[in-house]
Amino acid sequence: MATHFYTASSLDGFIATAEHSLDWLLSQDIDLEGPMAYPGFEKTIGALVMGASTFEWVMRHEEGVWGYTQPTWVLTHRDLALPDGADVRLASGSVAEVHPALVAAAQGKDVWVVGGGDVAGQFADAGLLDEVWVQYAPVTLGSGAPLLPRRLDLELLEFARNGSFLCGRYRVLRR
Ligand SMILES: NC(=O)c1ccc[n+]([C@@H]2O[C@H](COP(=O)([O-])OP(=O)(O)OC[C@H]3O[C@@H](n4cnc5c(N)ncnc54)[C@H](OP(=O)(O)O)[C@@H]3O)[C@@H](O)[C@H]2O)c1
């Protein structure tokens, strides 16, 4: 069992615009059967955790239809409305307190930190982030939601080209 941050990013290290738009990303070319693509990654995942903005983006984008089957935790200080019939719950506070429940729910599979970057940083701060997978789109945004706003040392484990994307898989080096 491991905990991974898997995300796409602009070349200059933003995962969304300041207005939480992903238009720059969704217009890119990717082979979903190709290396390091989402469908293969998703098969290894047993539980998800995400911040409130990411959850709200998914809800807007999918028009309220929840697409994930795995148990999901949404970190928020608010009483957000949850999708009907979905295995989603709200949590707040230290990610170290939430992590054991994620691991238990994942039943031997991996945990996916969906985003945003600071949530991934909170897991790294707690020594709970094992890998960072980034699909770099050939776009610069200049500003926006940061990829991973921490000082971390990482080891490059794997890289690939998939369509427009430069994909990297990195191991977080513990200090
Ligand atoms: N490029 C990609 O592949 C990709 C992947 C993931 C996300 N995204 C996008 O990136 C953007 C990320 O937005 P973001 O930077 O604002 O990050 P976010 O992590 O999605 O949301 C941040 C919010 O989560 C809540 N939160 C975070 N940690 C918490 C904790 N420990 N306890 C309680 N609440 C906590 C807070 O919201 P409240 O205080 O309001 O509750 C905080 O303002 C979104 O637009 C998302 O759609 C892109």
The ligand as an SDF file (V2000), in Angstrom:
LIG
                    3D

 48 52  0  0  0  0  0  0  0  0999 V2000
   -4.5940   19.2970  -13.1160 N   0  0  0  0  0  0  0  0  0  0  0  0
   -5.1640   18.3040  -12.4660 C   0  0  0  0  0  0  0  0  0  0  0  0
   -5.0630   17.1360  -12.8570 O   0  0  0  0  0  0  0  0  0  0  0  0
   -5.8910   18.6100  -11.2080 C   0  0  0  0  0  0  0  0  0  0  0  0
   -5.9390   17.6440  -10.1970 C   0  0  0  0  0  0  0  0  0  0  0  0
   -6.5860   17.9690   -9.0200 C   0  0  0  0  0  0  0  0  0  0  0  0
   -7.1710   19.2110   -8.8620 C   0  0  0  0  0  0  0  0  0  0  0  0
   -7.1170   20.1020   -9.8670 N   0  0  0  0  0  0  0  0  0  0  0  0
   -7.6970   21.4430   -9.7210 C   0  0  0  0  0  0  0  0  0  0  0  0
   -6.7830   22.2050   -8.9640 O   0  0  0  0  0  0  0  0  0  0  0  0
   -7.4880   23.1480   -8.1640 C   0  0  0  0  0  0  0  0  0  0  0  0
   -7.0170   22.9520   -6.7310 C   0  0  0  0  0  0  0  0  0  0  0  0
   -7.5900   23.9010   -5.9270 O   0  0  0  0  0  0  0  0  0  0  0  0
   -6.9540   24.3010   -4.5120 P   0  0  0  0  0  0  0  0  0  0  0  0
   -5.5210   24.6540   -4.6950 O   0  0  0  0  0  0  0  0  0  0  0  0
   -7.8940   25.2810   -3.9100 O   0  0  0  0  0  0  0  0  0  0  0  0
   -6.9220   22.9700   -3.6560 O   0  0  0  0  0  0  0  0  0  0  0  0
   -7.9760   21.9090   -3.0450 P   0  0  0  0  0  0  0  0  0  0  0  0
   -7.1120   21.0230   -2.2010 O   0  0  0  0  0  0  0  0  0  0  0  0
   -8.7730   21.2520   -4.0760 O   0  0  0  0  0  0  0  0  0  0  0  0
   -8.9590   22.7400   -2.1010 O   0  0  0  0  0  0  0  0  0  0  0  0
   -8.4280   23.4920   -1.0380 C   0  0  0  0  0  0  0  0  0  0  0  0
   -9.4880   23.5940    0.0350 C   0  0  0  0  0  0  0  0  0  0  0  0
   -9.6780   22.3100    0.6590 O   0  0  0  0  0  0  0  0  0  0  0  0
   -9.9940   22.5060    2.0400 C   0  0  0  0  0  0  0  0  0  0  0  0
   -8.9500   21.8580    2.8360 N   0  0  0  0  0  0  0  0  0  0  0  0
   -7.6790   21.5620    2.4560 C   0  0  0  0  0  0  0  0  0  0  0  0
   -7.0180   20.9180    3.4390 N   0  0  0  0  0  0  0  0  0  0  0  0
   -7.8910   20.7990    4.4630 C   0  0  0  0  0  0  0  0  0  0  0  0
   -7.8040   20.1990    5.7530 C   0  0  0  0  0  0  0  0  0  0  0  0
   -6.6810   19.5860    6.1980 N   0  0  0  0  0  0  0  0  0  0  0  0
   -8.9060   20.2410    6.5450 N   0  0  0  0  0  0  0  0  0  0  0  0
  -10.0590   20.8280    6.1120 C   0  0  0  0  0  0  0  0  0  0  0  0
  -10.1890   21.4160    4.9070 N   0  0  0  0  0  0  0  0  0  0  0  0
   -9.1240   21.3900    4.0860 C   0  0  0  0  0  0  0  0  0  0  0  0
  -10.0750   24.0040    2.2440 C   0  0  0  0  0  0  0  0  0  0  0  0
  -11.3800   24.3920    1.8690 O   0  0  0  0  0  0  0  0  0  0  0  0
  -12.5220   25.0000    2.8160 P   0  0  0  0  0  0  0  0  0  0  0  0
  -11.8110   25.6940    3.9480 O   0  0  0  0  0  0  0  0  0  0  0  0
  -13.2800   25.9030    1.9450 O   0  0  0  0  0  0  0  0  0  0  0  0
  -13.3330   23.8850    3.2840 O   0  0  0  0  0  0  0  0  0  0  0  0
   -9.1220   24.5210    1.1750 C   0  0  0  0  0  0  0  0  0  0  0  0
   -9.3440   25.8580    0.8270 O   0  0  0  0  0  0  0  0  0  0  0  0
   -8.9790   22.8640   -8.3750 C   0  0  0  0  0  0  0  0  0  0  0  0
   -9.4770   23.7540   -9.3350 O   0  0  0  0  0  0  0  0  0  0  0  0
   -9.0020   21.4520   -8.9610 C   0  0  0  0  0  0  0  0  0  0  0  0
  -10.1040   21.2280   -9.7900 O   0  0  0  0  0  0  0  0  0  0  0  0
   -6.4600   19.8390  -11.0080 C   0  0  0  0  0  0  0  0  0  0  0  0
  1  2  1  0
  2  3  2  0
  2  4  1  0
  4  5  1  0
  4 48  2  0
  5  6  2  0
  6  7  1  0
  7  8  2  0
  8  9  1  0
  8 48  1  0
  9 10  1  0
  9 46  1  0
 10 11  1  0
 11 12  1  0
 11 44  1  0
 12 13  1  0
 13 14  1  0
 14 15  2  0
 14 16  1  0
 14 17  1  0
 17 18  1  0
 18 19  2  0
 18 20  1  0
 18 21  1  0
 21 22  1  0
 22 23  1  0
 23 24  1  0
 23 42  1  0
 24 25  1  0
 25 26  1  0
 25 36  1  0
 26 27  1  0
 26 35  1  0
 27 28  2  0
 28 29  1  0
 29 30  1  0
 29 35  2  0
 30 31  1  0
 30 32  2  0
 32 33  1  0
 33 34  2  0
 34 35  1  0
 36 37  1  0
 36 42  1  0
 37 38  1  0
 38 39  2  0
 38 40  1  0
 38 41  1  0
 42 43  1  0
 44 45  1  0
 44 46  1  0
 46 47  1  0
M  CHG  2   8   1  16  -1
M  END
$$$$
